[in-house]
Amino acid sequence: MNVILTVSNKAANIVGKLSKYAIAMLQQAEYSVIRQEGDHGYTTNALTVPLEAETGLTWQGVKLCLENCGYHVQVKS
């Protein structure tokens, strides 16, 4: 299973289909997971995870969590 993790200073965007288990694992690690919506309210296969480096919520943690769930993560910045 492959996903793309696009990183900025404030958020990590995950493109690809994640299982409910992977989303639950991110939430258990105290990450907020926000589903992105496309035009006219259609949902996309993209999720946004706000990052807070000062509290330890980093993109590296998101990547590690996804890898522990069996995903191959490609990082883009």
ZILIN-V835666 format. One record per residue. N is the residue number from 1. RES is the residue in three letters. SS is DSSP state (@ for helix, = for strand, . for the rest). Layout:
N/RES/SS ; N/RES/SS
This chain:
1/MET/. ; 2/ASN/= ; 3/VAL/= ; 4/ILE/= ; 5/LEU/= ; 6/THR/= ; 7/VAL/= ; 8/SER/. ; 9/ASN/. ; 10/LYS/. ; 11/ALA/= ; 12/ALA/= ; 13/ASN/= ; 14/ILE/= ; 15/VAL/= ; 16/GLY/. ; 17/LYS/. ; 18/LEU/. ; 19/SER/. ; 20/LYS/@ ; 21/TYR/@ ; 22/ALA/@ ; 23/ILE/@ ; 24/ALA/@ ; 25/MET/@ ; 26/LEU/@ ; 27/GLN/@ ; 28/GLN/@ ; 29/ALA/. ; 30/GLU/. ; 31/TYR/. ; 32/SER/. ; 33/VAL/. ; 34/ILE/= ; 35/ARG/= ; 36/GLN/= ; 37/GLU/= ; 38/GLY/. ; 39/ASP/@ ; 40/HIS/@ ; 41/GLY/@ ; 42/TYR/. ; 43/THR/= ; 44/THR/= ; 45/ASN/= ; 46/ALA/= ; 47/LEU/= ; 48/THR/= ; 49/VAL/= ; 50/PRO/= ; 51/LEU/. ; 52/GLU/= ; 53/ALA/@ ; 54/GLU/@ ; 55/THR/@ ; 56/GLY/. ; 57/LEU/= ; 58/THR/. ; 59/TRP/@ ; 60/GLN/@ ; 61/GLY/@ ; 62/VAL/@ ; 63/LYS/@ ; 64/LEU/@ ; 65/CYS/@ ; 66/LEU/@ ; 67/GLU/@ ; 68/ASN/@ ; 69/CYS/. ; 70/GLY/. ; 71/TYR/. ; 72/HIS/= ; 73/VAL/= ; 74/GLN/= ; 75/VAL/= ; 76/LYS/= ; 77/SER/.
